[in-house]
Amino acid sequence: MIRIGHGMDVHRLVEGRKLILCGVEIPHTLGLLGHSDADVAAHALMDALLGAAALGDIGKLFPDTDERYRGADSLVLLDRVMEALSEAGCRPVNADVTIVAQKPKLRPYIDQMRANLAAHMGVDVSQVSVKATTSEGMGFEGEEKGMTAHAVCLIESR
């Protein structure tokens, strides 16, 4: 059976935090605020994968009330999501992630982002797309108050 999932996540941009997207630390004056490393793109992808398999969401698996996940590396959490998918008899076919951010420019980091996600998903990099767009200066992303990420994926289940 083929199943589709969609995920979306939002985090505020603040001073004093690292900006980590798809496991890549990106030089910037602001970083994303969250209980874990606040990797908005990885979070959206995990929700898409979990949703496709009807396994809930990252809030269910990794609640922000649990101190074990404070500062957690989101790619380590993605490994756990992949274990949950495997246990449910599912495997990813492809994923497509879009990051909405006014700054910084993300193009120089996209190839590493794709490689990181593919490695943790256990798929070829050709099966993972990461894109970045601005909101043309509109909304909280355009005002550099936060970032949004959307992800869709296709999985197969046995």
Buried (B, 14 or more C-beta within 10 A) or exposed (E): EEBEBEBBBBBBBBEEBBBBBBBBEBEBEBBBBBBBBBBBBBBBBBBBBBBBBEBEBBEEBBEEEEEEBEEBBBBBBBBBBBEBBEEBEBBBBBBBBBBBBBBBEBEEBBEBBBBBBBBBBEBEBEBBBBBBEBBEEEEBBBEBEBBBBBBBBBBEBE
